[in-house]
Amino acid sequence: MKLDRRNFIGSSAAIAAALTAPTVMASGKPRVVVVGGGAGGATAARYIAKDSKGAIDVTLVEPTRSYYTCFFSNLYIGGFRTLDSIGHSYGNLATEYGINVVHDWAVGIDRGAKTVSLAGGSTLNYDRLILSPGIDFIDGSVEGWTINAQNKMPHAYKAGSQTELLKAQIEAMPQGGIFAMVAPPNPYRCPPGPYERISMTAHLLKAKNPTAKIIVADPKPKFSKMGLFQEGWGNHYSGMIDWIGSEFGGGNVSVDPDAMTVTIDGEVTKVDACNVIPAMKAGRICEIAGITEGNWAPVSGHTMQSRIDENIHVLGDASAQGDMPKSGYSANSQAKVAAMAVRGALTGSKVFPAKFSNTCWSLIDTNDGVKVGATYEATDEKIAKIDGFVSKTGEAADLRKATYEESIGWYSGITADMFS
Amino acid sequence: MPCHLKGILTAIVCFFYSGLVYSAEIELPAEILNIVGDPEYGEYLASDCKTCHKVEGSAPGVPSIIGVSKRDIIIALHEYKQKVRKNPVMQMMAKRLSNEEIAALAAYFEGLN
């Protein structure tokens, strides 16, 4: 990695920034700390380090050494991907871009002193802090379920060992057994995710356990790509999936992980595997930082800066930004806007108007891919949707196959954009 | 392949995409083709492309856009904008790009060749 002197001090804008930010420049290179190494955090750290060419000191705090993407983890459940193929290391971010990758948990933030304290006892100073911690679960949102029950009834909504466990439990179901999912209320990470998971579970069961049944208890009356999923379930898994929406008591649900029962609107069912996806909130570090309102951290769409502390940017699932869904693609898109804003603030580099986009692909069965996408712009109020599209029901098989293949290309592209 | 005719470009492009072939023909005035794009702005706009299109190598299902000529990038994006190319993701991405932004993207990608 080269430090380009012209990029560091060459522009008049950079000199102007230096004059207006004496405390930053006096203490040496400006420092950015990024908490969370997923689609938001890894992308932001990579773009800031790459584009500032050594002018900004970037530290990435991420507890895991191997990061398993939540996106495509359903395809692992369905048998379309290996777990290894969705795991990524942070080695390149350190070696190619000089990012200081710290494998630790951020446990405290002092906004006055501008420091982040780590579980290991260290303290990091920042000029700008980027929080991209993803989601945590709301205690008590599914009666009978706590995080202590996550081995009996996995959430599998943070990918890795939980995903492995859920897949193993589905594969261990007796012939003709019952799989239940408790779906989450809005807003939550990856709107089509639970329904792609149902599709992938059905795909797995169809091959190995074709008389098995799937029950979904859903607190919502409708869900992302509903028509597409329901058409696909009818085409591929006829009679296997029973989706119970809020109008039929799907929101009135409790579980007993010890007895392996699910009670939906008063009716108790003994199940053989159960995926509980609780209600969600911003990763806990946002609450610790004192930048949440309700369950999420409100941000300005122009820069992804917290509306409570302008020295903090919040990306991805944890942010309350407006119209974008909570997805890896969205987090990656927001990270680039934040990276540009952070560089502009700290080095005087040019800042262009924020542009955002998102596409979510889902796999229903072999070569049956669907997608939904939109573009967005920043207004003073929020990130606002401009335009969008969604796959249509009844599409030709070759188009669905092309959509699936496109999703594989996207996975390769976005993970390269995060980690390469 | 594209050819000039009195300042008007006629482009006939075959797009190979996931086994599907789309043929398209559009006409772009010289004043659009000749806009001088800002590569720095193009680099920012291109970050949107890199979510799917790899800078190094390619992946199945998403074609490489590295090594494509400036003119072919301009034509391809205008074809998506005019919906003569069919991919809905690309139509959506191109729809919001101005002529100047398309020129900026082409200027940036040309610099990578």
Interface residues (C-beta under 8 A of the other chain):
Chain A: Y47 Y329 N332 S333 K336 M340 K350 F352 K355 S357 T359 K371 G373 A374 T375 I386 D387 G388 F389 D398 L399 K401 A402 Y404 E405 E406 S407 I408 G409 W410 Y411 S412 G413 I414 A416 D417 S420
Chain B: Y17 S18 G19 L20 E40 Y41 Y44 L45 S47 D48 K50 T51 C52 H53 K54 V55 E56 S58 A59 P60 G61 V62 N87 P88 V89 Q91 M92 M93 K95 R96
